[in-house]
Structures are given as structure tokens and as C-alpha cells.
Amino acid sequence: MRVTGVGSLKMKVYSLDDVRSKTLVPFALATAARIIPTRLVNFTEQRASFEMKTTEIDERFRINRIVIFTREVFTSYPGS
């Protein structure tokens, strides 16, 4: 994820219907950085959603790029 801005970017991953969730380590945002930080998460679900937010007044962020790497975990549904 390539994000620039001011403040701290808090991130969370949710499963379908918000049954499971995982909080990621926050990004300390800067207007320009030569190092792109990486956040890895192991989250095995059929579908997932991301929440990214700032919580303080005058904090802002801009997402330039999101790269998602996946790998096959199961080859069929249970019972099929």
C-alpha cells in the first residue's frame, strides 16, 4: 500500500458480515517518503473488506496504490 498524508492511518480487515476482524499496525503518514512501508496480514476468508481511517482532526490520507497478493489455500468447498 502506498499512502501519503498527515497523521496516523489506522487499518482493519473484516470478514463477511464482520464476524472476524484483525487490526493492523498503523501507518505513520508523511507527505513524502523514500521508503514504502509494507503491512502483511494473514486472513483466510472467502471475502474480506478493509477499513482505513484517521481519527484526529486535520489528519488526511491519499491512497496511491494497493497491491494484494493472494495464494490458493483450498481447492474446493467443504462437502463438494
Phi and psi in radians as a Rosetta constraint file:
Dihedral C 1 N 2 CA 2 C 2 CIRCULARHARMONIC -1.987 0.35
Dihedral N 2 CA 2 C 2 N 3 CIRCULARHARMONIC 1.933 0.35
Dihedral C 2 N 3 CA 3 C 3 CIRCULARHARMONIC -2.310 0.35
Dihedral N 3 CA 3 C 3 N 4 CIRCULARHARMONIC 2.369 0.35
Dihedral C 3 N 4 CA 4 C 4 CIRCULARHARMONIC -2.154 0.35
Dihedral N 4 CA 4 C 4 N 5 CIRCULARHARMONIC 2.800 0.35
Dihedral C 4 N 5 CA 5 C 5 CIRCULARHARMONIC 2.728 0.35
Dihedral N 5 CA 5 C 5 N 6 CIRCULARHARMONIC -2.719 0.35
Dihedral C 5 N 6 CA 6 C 6 CIRCULARHARMONIC -2.312 0.35
Dihedral N 6 CA 6 C 6 N 7 CIRCULARHARMONIC 2.230 0.35
Dihedral C 6 N 7 CA 7 C 7 CIRCULARHARMONIC 2.041 0.35
Dihedral N 7 CA 7 C 7 N 8 CIRCULARHARMONIC -2.629 0.35
Dihedral C 7 N 8 CA 8 C 8 CIRCULARHARMONIC -2.204 0.35
Dihedral N 8 CA 8 C 8 N 9 CIRCULARHARMONIC 2.194 0.35
Dihedral C 8 N 9 CA 9 C 9 CIRCULARHARMONIC -1.685 0.35
Dihedral N 9 CA 9 C 9 N 10 CIRCULARHARMONIC 2.020 0.35
Dihedral C 9 N 10 CA 10 C 10 CIRCULARHARMONIC -1.667 0.35
Dihedral N 10 CA 10 C 10 N 11 CIRCULARHARMONIC 2.375 0.35
Dihedral C 10 N 11 CA 11 C 11 CIRCULARHARMONIC -2.287 0.35
Dihedral N 11 CA 11 C 11 N 12 CIRCULARHARMONIC 2.574 0.35
Dihedral C 11 N 12 CA 12 C 12 CIRCULARHARMONIC -2.575 0.35
Dihedral N 12 CA 12 C 12 N 13 CIRCULARHARMONIC 2.552 0.35
Dihedral C 12 N 13 CA 13 C 13 CIRCULARHARMONIC -1.997 0.35
Dihedral N 13 CA 13 C 13 N 14 CIRCULARHARMONIC 2.338 0.35
Dihedral C 13 N 14 CA 14 C 14 CIRCULARHARMONIC -2.105 0.35
Dihedral N 14 CA 14 C 14 N 15 CIRCULARHARMONIC 2.562 0.35
Dihedral C 14 N 15 CA 15 C 15 CIRCULARHARMONIC -1.467 0.35
Dihedral N 15 CA 15 C 15 N 16 CIRCULARHARMONIC 3.100 0.35
Dihedral C 15 N 16 CA 16 C 16 CIRCULARHARMONIC -1.024 0.35
Dihedral N 16 CA 16 C 16 N 17 CIRCULARHARMONIC 2.325 0.35
Dihedral C 16 N 17 CA 17 C 17 CIRCULARHARMONIC 1.094 0.35
Dihedral N 17 CA 17 C 17 N 18 CIRCULARHARMONIC 0.342 0.35
Dihedral C 17 N 18 CA 18 C 18 CIRCULARHARMONIC 0.989 0.35
Dihedral N 18 CA 18 C 18 N 19 CIRCULARHARMONIC 0.598 0.35
Dihedral C 18 N 19 CA 19 C 19 CIRCULARHARMONIC -1.259 0.35
Dihedral N 19 CA 19 C 19 N 20 CIRCULARHARMONIC -0.775 0.35
Dihedral C 19 N 20 CA 20 C 20 CIRCULARHARMONIC -2.074 0.35
Dihedral N 20 CA 20 C 20 N 21 CIRCULARHARMONIC 2.627 0.35
Dihedral C 20 N 21 CA 21 C 21 CIRCULARHARMONIC -2.592 0.35
Dihedral N 21 CA 21 C 21 N 22 CIRCULARHARMONIC 2.766 0.35
Dihedral C 21 N 22 CA 22 C 22 CIRCULARHARMONIC -2.482 0.35
Dihedral N 22 CA 22 C 22 N 23 CIRCULARHARMONIC 2.207 0.35
Dihedral C 22 N 23 CA 23 C 23 CIRCULARHARMONIC -1.587 0.35
Dihedral N 23 CA 23 C 23 N 24 CIRCULARHARMONIC 2.283 0.35
Dihedral C 23 N 24 CA 24 C 24 CIRCULARHARMONIC -1.669 0.35
Dihedral N 24 CA 24 C 24 N 25 CIRCULARHARMONIC 2.813 0.35
Dihedral C 24 N 25 CA 25 C 25 CIRCULARHARMONIC -1.152 0.35
Dihedral N 25 CA 25 C 25 N 26 CIRCULARHARMONIC 2.290 0.35
Dihedral C 25 N 26 CA 26 C 26 CIRCULARHARMONIC -1.178 0.35
Dihedral N 26 CA 26 C 26 N 27 CIRCULARHARMONIC 2.666 0.35
Dihedral C 26 N 27 CA 27 C 27 CIRCULARHARMONIC -1.529 0.35
Dihedral N 27 CA 27 C 27 N 28 CIRCULARHARMONIC 2.344 0.35
Dihedral C 27 N 28 CA 28 C 28 CIRCULARHARMONIC -1.537 0.35
Dihedral N 28 CA 28 C 28 N 29 CIRCULARHARMONIC 1.928 0.35
Dihedral C 28 N 29 CA 29 C 29 CIRCULARHARMONIC -1.387 0.35
Dihedral N 29 CA 29 C 29 N 30 CIRCULARHARMONIC 2.587 0.35
Dihedral C 29 N 30 CA 30 C 30 CIRCULARHARMONIC -2.444 0.35
Dihedral N 30 CA 30 C 30 N 31 CIRCULARHARMONIC 2.724 0.35
Dihedral C 30 N 31 CA 31 C 31 CIRCULARHARMONIC -1.199 0.35
Dihedral N 31 CA 31 C 31 N 32 CIRCULARHARMONIC -0.580 0.35
Dihedral C 31 N 32 CA 32 C 32 CIRCULARHARMONIC -2.591 0.35
Dihedral N 32 CA 32 C 32 N 33 CIRCULARHARMONIC 2.410 0.35
Dihedral C 32 N 33 CA 33 C 33 CIRCULARHARMONIC -2.519 0.35
Dihedral N 33 CA 33 C 33 N 34 CIRCULARHARMONIC 2.486 0.35
Dihedral C 33 N 34 CA 34 C 34 CIRCULARHARMONIC -1.570 0.35
Dihedral N 34 CA 34 C 34 N 35 CIRCULARHARMONIC -0.206 0.35
Dihedral C 34 N 35 CA 35 C 35 CIRCULARHARMONIC -1.936 0.35
Dihedral N 35 CA 35 C 35 N 36 CIRCULARHARMONIC 2.252 0.35
Dihedral C 35 N 36 CA 36 C 36 CIRCULARHARMONIC -1.676 0.35
Dihedral N 36 CA 36 C 36 N 37 CIRCULARHARMONIC 1.931 0.35
Dihedral C 36 N 37 CA 37 C 37 CIRCULARHARMONIC -1.246 0.35
Dihedral N 37 CA 37 C 37 N 38 CIRCULARHARMONIC 2.676 0.35
Dihedral C 37 N 38 CA 38 C 38 CIRCULARHARMONIC -2.152 0.35
Dihedral N 38 CA 38 C 38 N 39 CIRCULARHARMONIC 2.415 0.35
Dihedral C 38 N 39 CA 39 C 39 CIRCULARHARMONIC -2.094 0.35
Dihedral N 39 CA 39 C 39 N 40 CIRCULARHARMONIC 2.163 0.35
Dihedral C 39 N 40 CA 40 C 40 CIRCULARHARMONIC -1.858 0.35
Dihedral N 40 CA 40 C 40 N 41 CIRCULARHARMONIC 2.531 0.35
Dihedral C 40 N 41 CA 41 C 41 CIRCULARHARMONIC -2.513 0.35
Dihedral N 41 CA 41 C 41 N 42 CIRCULARHARMONIC 2.328 0.35
Dihedral C 41 N 42 CA 42 C 42 CIRCULARHARMONIC -1.694 0.35
Dihedral N 42 CA 42 C 42 N 43 CIRCULARHARMONIC 1.947 0.35
Dihedral C 42 N 43 CA 43 C 43 CIRCULARHARMONIC -2.521 0.35
Dihedral N 43 CA 43 C 43 N 44 CIRCULARHARMONIC 1.769 0.35
Dihedral C 43 N 44 CA 44 C 44 CIRCULARHARMONIC -1.658 0.35
Dihedral N 44 CA 44 C 44 N 45 CIRCULARHARMONIC 1.781 0.35
Dihedral C 44 N 45 CA 45 C 45 CIRCULARHARMONIC -2.588 0.35
Dihedral N 45 CA 45 C 45 N 46 CIRCULARHARMONIC 2.771 0.35
Dihedral C 45 N 46 CA 46 C 46 CIRCULARHARMONIC -1.246 0.35
Dihedral N 46 CA 46 C 46 N 47 CIRCULARHARMONIC -0.646 0.35
Dihedral C 46 N 47 CA 47 C 47 CIRCULARHARMONIC -2.406 0.35
Dihedral N 47 CA 47 C 47 N 48 CIRCULARHARMONIC 2.581 0.35
Dihedral C 47 N 48 CA 48 C 48 CIRCULARHARMONIC -2.570 0.35
Dihedral N 48 CA 48 C 48 N 49 CIRCULARHARMONIC 2.714 0.35
Dihedral C 48 N 49 CA 49 C 49 CIRCULARHARMONIC -2.263 0.35
Dihedral N 49 CA 49 C 49 N 50 CIRCULARHARMONIC 2.642 0.35
Dihedral C 49 N 50 CA 50 C 50 CIRCULARHARMONIC -1.901 0.35
Dihedral N 50 CA 50 C 50 N 51 CIRCULARHARMONIC 2.477 0.35
Dihedral C 50 N 51 CA 51 C 51 CIRCULARHARMONIC -2.087 0.35
Dihedral N 51 CA 51 C 51 N 52 CIRCULARHARMONIC 2.180 0.35
Dihedral C 51 N 52 CA 52 C 52 CIRCULARHARMONIC -2.218 0.35
Dihedral N 52 CA 52 C 52 N 53 CIRCULARHARMONIC 2.251 0.35
Dihedral C 52 N 53 CA 53 C 53 CIRCULARHARMONIC -2.707 0.35
Dihedral N 53 CA 53 C 53 N 54 CIRCULARHARMONIC 2.822 0.35
Dihedral C 53 N 54 CA 54 C 54 CIRCULARHARMONIC -2.010 0.35
Dihedral N 54 CA 54 C 54 N 55 CIRCULARHARMONIC 2.680 0.35
Dihedral C 54 N 55 CA 55 C 55 CIRCULARHARMONIC -2.053 0.35
Dihedral N 55 CA 55 C 55 N 56 CIRCULARHARMONIC -0.169 0.35
Dihedral C 55 N 56 CA 56 C 56 CIRCULARHARMONIC -1.799 0.35
Dihedral N 56 CA 56 C 56 N 57 CIRCULARHARMONIC 2.764 0.35
Dihedral C 56 N 57 CA 57 C 57 CIRCULARHARMONIC -1.170 0.35
Dihedral N 57 CA 57 C 57 N 58 CIRCULARHARMONIC 2.466 0.35
Dihedral C 57 N 58 CA 58 C 58 CIRCULARHARMONIC 1.221 0.35
Dihedral N 58 CA 58 C 58 N 59 CIRCULARHARMONIC 0.172 0.35
Dihedral C 58 N 59 CA 59 C 59 CIRCULARHARMONIC -1.489 0.35
Dihedral N 59 CA 59 C 59 N 60 CIRCULARHARMONIC 2.530 0.35
Dihedral C 59 N 60 CA 60 C 60 CIRCULARHARMONIC -2.613 0.35
Dihedral N 60 CA 60 C 60 N 61 CIRCULARHARMONIC 2.776 0.35
Dihedral C 60 N 61 CA 61 C 61 CIRCULARHARMONIC -2.573 0.35
Dihedral N 61 CA 61 C 61 N 62 CIRCULARHARMONIC 2.728 0.35
Dihedral C 61 N 62 CA 62 C 62 CIRCULARHARMONIC -2.349 0.35
Dihedral N 62 CA 62 C 62 N 63 CIRCULARHARMONIC 2.193 0.35
Dihedral C 62 N 63 CA 63 C 63 CIRCULARHARMONIC -1.624 0.35
Dihedral N 63 CA 63 C 63 N 64 CIRCULARHARMONIC 2.121 0.35
Dihedral C 63 N 64 CA 64 C 64 CIRCULARHARMONIC -1.688 0.35
Dihedral N 64 CA 64 C 64 N 65 CIRCULARHARMONIC -0.548 0.35
Dihedral C 64 N 65 CA 65 C 65 CIRCULARHARMONIC -2.786 0.35
Dihedral N 65 CA 65 C 65 N 66 CIRCULARHARMONIC 2.450 0.35
Dihedral C 65 N 66 CA 66 C 66 CIRCULARHARMONIC -2.252 0.35
Dihedral N 66 CA 66 C 66 N 67 CIRCULARHARMONIC 2.199 0.35
Dihedral C 66 N 67 CA 67 C 67 CIRCULARHARMONIC -2.055 0.35
Dihedral N 67 CA 67 C 67 N 68 CIRCULARHARMONIC 2.187 0.35
Dihedral C 67 N 68 CA 68 C 68 CIRCULARHARMONIC -2.054 0.35
Dihedral N 68 CA 68 C 68 N 69 CIRCULARHARMONIC 2.148 0.35
Dihedral C 68 N 69 CA 69 C 69 CIRCULARHARMONIC -1.825 0.35
Dihedral N 69 CA 69 C 69 N 70 CIRCULARHARMONIC 2.297 0.35
Dihedral C 69 N 70 CA 70 C 70 CIRCULARHARMONIC -2.263 0.35
Dihedral N 70 CA 70 C 70 N 71 CIRCULARHARMONIC 2.791 0.35
Dihedral C 70 N 71 CA 71 C 71 CIRCULARHARMONIC -2.474 0.35
Dihedral N 71 CA 71 C 71 N 72 CIRCULARHARMONIC 2.662 0.35
Dihedral C 71 N 72 CA 72 C 72 CIRCULARHARMONIC -1.242 0.35
Dihedral N 72 CA 72 C 72 N 73 CIRCULARHARMONIC 2.222 0.35
Dihedral C 72 N 73 CA 73 C 73 CIRCULARHARMONIC -1.822 0.35
Dihedral N 73 CA 73 C 73 N 74 CIRCULARHARMONIC -0.784 0.35
Dihedral C 73 N 74 CA 74 C 74 CIRCULARHARMONIC -2.157 0.35
Dihedral N 74 CA 74 C 74 N 75 CIRCULARHARMONIC 2.626 0.35
Dihedral C 74 N 75 CA 75 C 75 CIRCULARHARMONIC -1.789 0.35
Dihedral N 75 CA 75 C 75 N 76 CIRCULARHARMONIC -0.170 0.35
Dihedral C 75 N 76 CA 76 C 76 CIRCULARHARMONIC -2.714 0.35
Dihedral N 76 CA 76 C 76 N 77 CIRCULARHARMONIC 2.882 0.35
Dihedral C 76 N 77 CA 77 C 77 CIRCULARHARMONIC -1.339 0.35
Dihedral N 77 CA 77 C 77 N 78 CIRCULARHARMONIC 2.655 0.35
Dihedral C 77 N 78 CA 78 C 78 CIRCULARHARMONIC -1.075 0.35
Dihedral N 78 CA 78 C 78 N 79 CIRCULARHARMONIC 2.397 0.35
Dihedral C 78 N 79 CA 79 C 79 CIRCULARHARMONIC 1.487 0.35
Dihedral N 79 CA 79 C 79 N 80 CIRCULARHARMONIC -0.005 0.35
